[in-house]
Amino acid sequence: MNHIEQLEVGLKTEPFKIVVTREEAEHFADVVGDSPLAELGGHQIVPVTYPIIYWQRVDMPWLEGIGPLVHGEQSFHYDKPLLTEKEYIGQIELVKIEEKSGKLGTVIWVEHDLTGYEDENADEVIFTCKTRAMFKAEVEGQG
């Protein structure tokens, strides 16, 4: 199967719950060298890069069977800090697909946005994380 055929801009995951415990935030902060965490209103402020873990926890069916993804870049934008022990709703959307040919053959670049909302109604965006990654495209007759 040509895996680019299963990709379509606008594909989205089901909304998922985001609740970061103090322990999870502190462990992540220790691993990335972002300790100690700041406090706000009785909650800890979660490290800026923490939402990247949802790439491992959330099912994105359009990426099934494509083989290894190579991480390219990521960026994070916050309107408010992500706080521990609060409930948010997240959703990942495929926002861009780019096919490029080079010395190593054809690669497909995919860009996703993870948006975090204050509540289920998506009334208030708290953060947006952009992630860009690539995979090697199958060539007819190979694979």
C-alpha positions as CSV (number, residue, x, y, z in Angstrom):
1,M,0.0,0.0,0.0
2,N,1.2,3.5,-0.7
3,H,0.9,5.0,2.7
4,I,0.4,8.5,1.5
5,E,-3.1,7.4,0.4
6,Q,-4.1,7.0,4.0
7,L,-3.1,10.5,4.9
8,E,-5.5,13.4,4.6
9,V,-5.2,16.9,6.0
10,G,-7.9,17.4,8.6
11,L,-7.9,14.0,10.1
12,K,-8.3,14.2,13.9
13,T,-8.1,12.0,16.9
14,E,-11.0,11.6,19.2
15,P,-10.8,14.2,22.0
16,F,-8.9,12.8,25.0
17,K,-8.6,13.8,28.6
18,I,-5.4,15.4,29.8
19,V,-4.7,15.4,33.6
20,V,-1.0,15.7,34.6
21,T,-0.3,14.6,38.2
22,R,2.3,16.4,40.3
23,E,4.4,13.2,40.2
24,E,4.3,13.0,36.4
25,A,5.2,16.7,36.0
26,E,8.0,16.4,38.5
27,H,9.5,13.3,36.9
28,F,9.3,14.8,33.4
29,A,10.9,18.0,34.7
30,D,13.7,16.0,36.3
31,V,14.3,14.1,33.0
32,V,14.4,17.3,30.9
33,G,16.3,19.4,33.4
34,D,13.5,21.7,34.1
35,S,13.3,21.4,37.9
36,P,12.0,22.7,40.2
37,L,8.6,23.5,38.9
38,A,6.9,26.9,39.5
39,E,3.7,27.1,41.4
40,L,0.5,28.9,40.5
41,G,-2.7,28.9,42.5
42,G,-1.8,25.7,44.4
43,H,-0.9,23.8,41.2
44,Q,2.5,23.2,39.6
45,I,3.1,24.6,36.1
46,V,3.8,21.6,33.8
47,P,7.0,21.8,31.7
48,V,6.4,23.4,28.3
49,T,7.4,20.4,26.3
50,Y,5.4,17.9,28.3
51,P,2.5,17.5,25.8
52,I,4.8,15.7,23.4
53,I,4.2,12.5,25.4
54,Y,0.7,12.3,23.9
55,W,2.3,11.2,20.6
56,Q,2.9,7.9,22.4
57,R,-0.4,7.7,24.3
58,V,-3.0,8.7,21.6
59,D,-4.1,6.5,18.7
60,M,-3.6,8.2,15.3
61,P,-4.9,5.5,12.9
62,W,-3.6,7.3,9.8
63,L,0.0,6.6,11.0
64,E,-0.5,2.8,11.4
65,G,1.8,0.7,9.2
66,I,4.0,3.6,7.9
67,G,7.1,2.4,9.6
68,P,9.4,4.5,11.8
69,L,8.7,8.2,12.1
70,V,11.7,10.4,12.4
71,H,11.1,13.5,14.5
72,G,11.9,16.8,12.7
73,E,10.9,19.7,14.9
74,Q,8.3,20.9,17.4
75,S,7.0,24.1,18.8
76,F,4.8,25.1,21.6
77,H,2.4,28.0,22.1
78,Y,0.6,28.7,25.4
79,D,-2.2,31.2,26.1
80,K,-2.2,30.0,29.8
81,P,0.2,27.6,31.6
82,L,-0.8,23.9,31.7
83,L,-1.3,23.1,35.4
84,T,-1.0,19.8,37.4
85,E,-4.2,18.2,38.8
86,K,-6.5,20.0,36.4
87,E,-8.5,18.5,33.6
88,Y,-8.1,19.5,30.0
89,I,-9.2,18.1,26.7
90,G,-6.8,17.5,23.9
91,Q,-7.1,16.7,20.2
92,I,-4.5,16.0,17.5
93,E,-5.0,17.0,13.9
94,L,-3.0,16.3,10.8
95,V,-2.5,19.8,9.3
96,K,0.0,19.3,6.6
97,I,1.5,16.6,4.3
98,E,4.5,17.2,2.1
99,E,6.2,14.8,-0.2
100,K,9.9,15.4,-1.0
101,S,12.4,13.5,-3.1
102,G,16.1,13.5,-2.4
103,K,19.3,11.4,-2.2
104,L,17.6,8.9,0.1
105,G,14.5,8.5,-2.0
106,T,11.0,9.9,-1.3
107,V,10.1,11.0,2.2
108,I,6.7,12.2,3.5
109,W,6.7,15.0,6.0
110,V,3.6,15.2,8.2
111,E,2.7,18.1,10.5
112,H,0.3,17.7,13.4
113,D,-1.2,20.2,15.9
114,L,-2.1,19.1,19.4
115,T,-4.6,21.5,20.8
116,G,-5.4,21.6,24.5
117,Y,-8.7,23.1,25.7
118,E,-10.0,24.2,29.1
119,D,-13.1,22.1,28.8
120,E,-15.0,19.6,26.6
121,N,-16.7,22.4,24.7
122,A,-13.4,23.7,23.3
123,D,-14.3,27.1,24.5
124,E,-10.9,28.1,25.5
125,V,-7.6,27.0,23.9
126,I,-4.8,26.7,26.5
127,F,-2.0,25.5,24.3
128,T,-1.1,24.4,20.8
129,C,1.9,22.1,20.0
130,K,3.1,21.6,16.5
131,T,5.1,18.5,15.6
132,R,6.7,17.8,12.3
133,A,8.0,14.3,11.5
134,M,8.9,12.3,8.4
135,F,8.8,8.7,7.1
136,K,10.3,7.0,4.0
137,A,7.7,6.5,1.3
138,E,7.2,3.1,-0.2
139,V,8.1,2.9,-3.9
140,E,5.9,0.7,-6.1
141,G,7.6,-2.7,-6.4
142,Q,9.5,-2.4,-3.2
143,G,8.7,-3.2,0.5
